Amino acid sequence: MADGATHLHFSSDITAVDLETAIVMIEAGDASETLLVDLGEGSFARADGRLGLQGLLQRLRGHRALIAMALNGGSETVLPMRSGKPDMHPDVAAILDALKT
């Protein structure tokens, strides 16, 4: 029974770029839908979702934020926000900021 998985073949003329380079390229408008991003350890990301490059940019920013939090061990402080709003841990705020389009 098929599990819905597909075999992806990457053309030899497409070169993967690293995470930071991909983010800079997309933000500058210099990336195409064929962009292939090397996330390390054999993982790659592409603009294959319904939001295209903007969806990829959101995922890459989120990935970068999670890596930074994992390497830094997180933050122990909670920063107050505007009055009437609940306090939010800085790591949560960083993830939510990365998701903004």
N, C-alpha and C positions, 0 to 999 in steps of 0.2 A: 504494500500500500504506500502510495506516495505521501511524503510528509510536507510537500509544498516547497521544499528547498530547491534553489536553482543553482546551477553551476555558473559561476562568473568567470569569463575569460577577459583578461585585460590585454588590450593591444600593446604590442611591444613598443609602440611609439609614445605611450603615455608613461611619464615618469612621475612617481609619487613625490610629494613635497612634505616637509615636516609640518607639525601642528602650527607653530608660530608663523611660518611663511604662508600657509594656507589662510590663516585669519587675516593677515595683512593683505593678501591678494584679493580676498572677497570684499573686505572693507573698502579697498581702493577701486573696486570694480574691474580688476584685472584678471578675474577668474572665469573660466567657462564651466558649463555643466559637466564636462568630462573630468573635472579636477579630481585627482586621487590623492588622499591624505594618508600618510604613514603615521599611525598612532603608536607604533612600536610593538614589539613582541608579536609580530605577525598580524596585527590588526590594522585594517584600512577603513577609511570612511569616504563616502561619495555623496554627491547631491542627488540621491535617488528617491528621496521622499517627495511628497506632494508640494512642499514649499520650496523645492529646488535649492539654490545656493543660500537663500535666507535660512532655510531649515538647517542646512549643513552648518552655517555660521553659528546658529544657536547651539547646536550640538557640540561644536568645537569649543566654543566659549565655556560651556558647561563642563566639558571634559577637562579643559585647562584649569578651571576653578577647582574641580575635584582633585586633580593631581596636586595642585598647590596646597590644598588643605591636608591631603594625605602626607605630603612631605613636611609640612610645617607643624603637624600634630594638632591643628585646630587652635581656636582661641578660647580662653576661659572667661572672657568678659562679655557682658551683654550691654549693648549700646541702646540708650533710650531714643525713641523716635519722637515725632511730633506729639503734642499733648492729645489725649483721646485715642491714641493708637497704642497697641500692645508693644512691649519691648521685643526686639528681634535680635537673635544671635547674629554676629557679623558674618559668620559663614553662611547662614541662611540668606542674608541680604546679598552676599556675593553671588550665590546661585541664582537668586531671583533676578538680579541685575543682568546676569549673563543670558537669561531667557528673554529679555526685552528685545523687540525687533525694531 
